[in-house]
Structures are given as structure tokens and as C-alpha cells.
Amino acid sequence: MSKLIPFTCAALIAGSACSVHAQETSAVPPAVSADLPVAPVAKAGPAPAAKPAAGVTAVTINGSRADDTESRRLSTAAKMVFGREELDRNGDSSVGEILKRLPGVTMGGPPGRGGGGARMRGLGNGYTQMLVNGERPPAGFSLESLSPDQVERIEVMRGPVAEHSTQAIAGTINVVLREGYQQKDIQLKLSDSIEDGRHGPNVSLTMPGKAGALTWLMSGSVGASRQYDESVTTYDDADPAGLLLKDQQVDAHSSRSARSLHLTPRLSYKFDNGDTLNFQPFLIHNRSEGNSDSLLTQRIGPPQREYALALADSRSSMTMLRGFGNWLHRMDAGAKLDVKFGFGAGRSESTSLRNQYADNGALKDYFNDVDTSRNHSLNSGGKYSTPLAKGHLLAAGWEVEGGHREQSTVALVNGRAQFAESGSSMTADTRRVATYVQDEWDITPQWSAYVGLRWEGIRTSATNQGRDVRNNSSVWSPVLHSVWRIPGHDKDQVRASLTQSYRAPQLNDLIAVPTYSQLNSATRPDRTGNPNLKPELAQGIDLAYEHYLGKGGILSASGFIRKIDNLMRRELTLRDTPDGPRWLSSPSNIGSARTSGIELEAKFQLADLVANAPTIDLRSNYSRFWSSVDGIPGPDNRLDQQARQTANLGLDWRLKEVPMTLGGSYNWTPAILVRTSADEVATIGVKRQFDVYGLWKFSPATQLRISANNLLNDDYLSGRTVTKGGIAQSSDAASRTYTTWTVRLEMKL
């Protein structure tokens, strides 16, 4: 399969126009996040800018391409930064579609939709830490609910740092929302996404402003979408000789319409003494309605089947409000105190009515489901940093977060409760406390190190039908990062990291309201939680070599190893219930696992290699992963949903004769086959996604972007096979995907 995409690894450096504007000096350059340690520039590299005298205004030249690469080069811990240029390039409608092109990042779910969760290094959900403005988002947050227009940049960190939670076995993706100081114009974007004839209009507006010491950036968008899904699923039961005992096919169709509102204003006030107070609320509201039908055909099996035709209607709504704030106080001798605060609130509700009919058209069964949840959270934290001795920058900080969740599920079959907890409310409280200390040490002009230690404790308590459940965990995480710039080769450097990270059990895995499978089987089980879960612990080693070239180009090769203990995985059991035997899936700690991989990346302008070449920017990356789980027989005893390989290839061509840029990208993930237990195998088909775009600049203030997403529109394939008691139960699904065309007019007013 490696022949499909040879590693030419030529990569993107899309040339964006630089903007020049006056800005008051700051201790942290706009393109360099204060969240990660920044190594000093080697003596052989470019000299740092001189600090202007008091009262003198500095002139900053912003070019996102060079700034993103430079911040990556200067960071002691491995960090990649992707700014507005990368976010805007393909005209994507969701952050998930952007992430799939980034080195080492894959997305679950069907191509073209961007759903299924972001995954670094091939690892499934939960191993990759998602942050918004450096904070963990509230429950129910999804990348699909976040518009790219609300994002300033995306930071991808391959190793944990003490300043953030170390719940990052695979890595961390930090989504930084719009910031105010980099924009001077009012920006208006009008777009329409068309999927198989269904339109999804969107309007986005950002408005900067300033009044005295107060600056702001008002950013918001409203949009609508319509989606149609079509799938065919087969369910088979076979005896040890391979003779089919039962054969079913479900043909399903569903349509859904949704409306969304996003608001992300940002306020910043600078006091006379130099202190700065920032506050950024973040509001998302989504509402949708849908209907579906499914036709069940049974070719082999008992004459009595669950239904012949099922019709369903559903409605859902979600509102999430999150606030981020910080107060930055500068002290003598370069010391500073950064105090953070925030809050979160969310509410979601979904209702569905499903009627199942017999062959003669008579109503056979009807199902009523109502799910509601409410979340509230408060958090605070701070960081004190001060220069200590020569070449040392010492920092210490803390985090305190509390959350409350209420969830209720009413599930009725023919007016009767499906399970004992139906209709009762589950309440859960989580408390997270963390403290850390770190030292950024410039050992020599060529050699820098980062040493950190973090302690994090999580307490979860819940009440459900009078039953109290408790779960407590705490983890120490030492981390060490180092970067060495090769003497005499100022564009070459080597990175090394030794870290300990972990994966905490999700609340739904600890204390879950049971979910009832209408067609219960080994491949369609009921699901519940396990309050005795322990966190997974991982020790890791990372090595990387980087060579920087041209105007922001890079060639890099990196490798990693992770050893994971207390691995969490769902186990399948057959239990007796008042309604007869039913299959149940619940999580448990099953043992240890190991994973390793190599990641190759290159991006540069063709002119850096070939004189008088067209203005083409090339970008590519390739990753290869290995893993094995103890206690599960091979072959294919891999970590859940981990792909063996993934690759991206793309280019951007800026035409000289006309003000037009053309580009495209190809994303490839081969088929995945994983033995999740001694009795179960899960498969996902090959994913190939080809996207193209064209950008026409009418003037410096107006441009039109046309893009096509998922031109290949291959079916999305998935399956499971469970062998228990000599009977093999299998399910195989094929879901149709579509090409999405997007037209977007971008204006600066």
C-alpha cells in the first residue's frame, strides 16, 4: 500500500501577503504561544529584535507562514503552529476537515464530514487531548460545532508539558480562538456549501475596535445545513462450519436539517501600570430536526423478525457557553503573574419517536426516548514565572476545576420503561486539582532543556437511583524536553523528550446511564459504565530531526515509543435480564500495550529547490504506526482503531498572470483491522479524500473562494465480528458519502 503515496514529502509554504501595523510591545510575540517553553535563538541564527525604549511604538510585520515555522523552531517542546493561512486555504466548513491534513492527525468517521474525533499518532478517541484556549472544553463539545472563522490558530503538541494537563498520551491539539490585536479591518464572509443539491449557507463577521485602553474583537457567525445519509448494513449469524443461521439486511435513509449560532467576542484592557485583563466568552447554539426510515429484510432465520419497516422522527438542541479570562501582572526583574479564570455551562436535549411495523403494516412496537443533560463548571488557575540564575526561567502554577452534570434518560418501549433507571436523574460531580513546576534552561547557545513536574488529581462522585459511586485518581507526570542546534548548521536541530502521561476515564465510562439496543446482539449490545476504572499510564520517548529551509520550509523525521499500563477497553458479556439474555458492553482495565511510530514531514516552495520554478508550494507528510496489546492473541492485536499508516499530499499554485491561486490535497488512510479481544474483530475500510480549491482576488479587500471537498466520494465501510459459543455474529455497513462544493465571498470593509 505504501506505493499509493510515495514519500516525496514536498510541503506547503503558501505565500501570504504580510501586513504591517503598529503595536505596543509584548513579552510574548503574537505568533509564539506563551503556553510552551521557547528556546533561545542559537548564535548562528538570526539575532533577536532589540527591545524598544520606553514610549516607543514597535512596528511588527506579520507573515503567518514564517511566524508559524519560526515559533515551531524556537519551541523546546515539539509544537507545530497553523495560523489563518492554513485555516482558510481550502474553505473548510469545520475544524475537523482542517485537522485531517495536519501531520500525524487523522479523523474518525466518514470522509467529507470531518466527524469521529481527532486522533494523533493513529490512536483512538481519548488519547488525544483537545483544548480550547489552553483549557479543557466542557462535556459535549465537538469540533464539528466550531466554525473555522472563529479560530485564530491551531497548535499541535506531540508531547505533554507540565503547564497543560498531561492527559495527552498521543499529544495535544490546542484550538486558539480569535484574538484582537492582529486584525484592523472588519471582515465579512458569505458562503454556501452544497452537498448533493442541499444548501448550507453561512455568514461570518469579525469587527475589531478600540476605545482608550480597551480593545475588542467581536466575532460571530450564523449558518444552516442539510444532510442526507444512506447506508446498507448486513447482520449474519453463522455456526462453526460457516453455515448461515441468520441473515438480515437493513436499508436506512435519514435526513437532517440544522441551524447554528457562534459568538466569540474578545475584550482586552490595559491598565496604566502595564497590567492586562482579557476576557473571551464563547457561545455555541445548535438546533436540528431529522427523520429516518429503515427497511429490514431477513433472508435466512426464524420467521419472526424484529420489524419490517421502522420510521423515526427526532429533534435535538445544544447550547454551550464558556468564558475564558486572565489577568497578567508584570513585576520587577522580569517576573510576572498570570491568573486565569473561567466558567462553563451547557444544556442539551434530544427526543425521538420510532415506530416499528410488521409485514402487514400493523404497528408492532413504538419507542419513545428523551435525553437531557446539563453541565456547569468553574475553573481557576495561575502561573508565576521569574528568571532564576543565568539561563533559567522558573515557573510554578496551579489549576482548580469543578464541574456538575445532571443527566436523565427516559426510554420507553410500548409505554414501558426499557431499564430500571429510565426516567431517573443521574448527577455527577467532578473535581480536578493540579499543580506544577517547570524550568526552562538555556544550557548553551545551542542546547536548551525543559524540565517539568505535574501532579493532577481527579475525584468523581455520582448518584443514580439512590446509589452512590466514587472514583478517585491522581497522577505524577515528570516531563523532559530538549533541543540541540547542530553547531555550524543553524538550520538543523535534534529534539528528544522523555515523558509520562495518562488517560483518565471519561465520565460516561465511569457512570453511564445504560443505553438500550433495539436489535440486541453481540454486534449491537447494550452499553453501560464501570465506576472502578483506573487511568491509563504511559511512559514515552520521542526523537526528532528537523531541517529548516527557504522561507518557512521544513523537512523533519520523528519517532516515538509509548508503553501503556491499565489499558481500558470495552468487554462483551451475555447477561440474563427479565426480558431474556442480552448482550452488554462495559469498559474495564485489561492490561498493558505498546505503540511506536515514525512521522515524516516536508513543506517548502518549489523555488527553494529549482531556480525560476513556478510559485508552487508543496506539502506532504507520512506516518507509520505499530502497536500490540498484551493478553489478546495476534495477529492484529493492535490498539483500538489505530491505522497502520496515513499520508497527506498537497500543493498550492499562485498564478503570476492572473490574481488566482489553485490548490488541492489528497488524504489517505488504509483499511484498519483490529482484534479488540480474543473473540472480537473490528474493521474500517480504506479512506481516500481528494479536495481542491480556487481563489480569485478581485482586490486586496475582496476575494472569492470555490472549493470541492471529498471529490472521490467513496463509500465508508465498517464492520465487526464476534465469535462466542461457536456462533460468529457479524455486521458490515456501507455508508454513502458526498462531494461538498463551497462558494465563499470574503470581504474586508
URGIWO-V953282 format. One record per helix or strand of 3 or more residues. SS is the DSSP state (~ for helix, > for strand). FROM is the first residue (numbers start at 0). LEN is the number of residues. If there is no record, write none. Layout:
SS	FROM	LEN
SS	FROM	LEN
This chain:
~	1	3
>	18	5
>	57	5
~	63	11
>	78	4
~	83	5
~	94	5
>	104	3
>	117	3
>	127	5
~	142	3
~	147	3
>	150	7
>	170	7
>	186	9
>	197	14
>	213	25
>	243	20
>	265	5
>	275	25
>	308	22
~	331	3
>	335	22
>	362	25
>	391	22
>	424	18
>	446	18
>	466	19
>	491	12
~	506	4
>	535	14
>	552	25
>	579	26
~	605	3
>	615	14
>	644	10
>	659	10
>	671	6
>	679	5
>	686	13
>	701	8
>	715	9
>	726	9
>	739	9
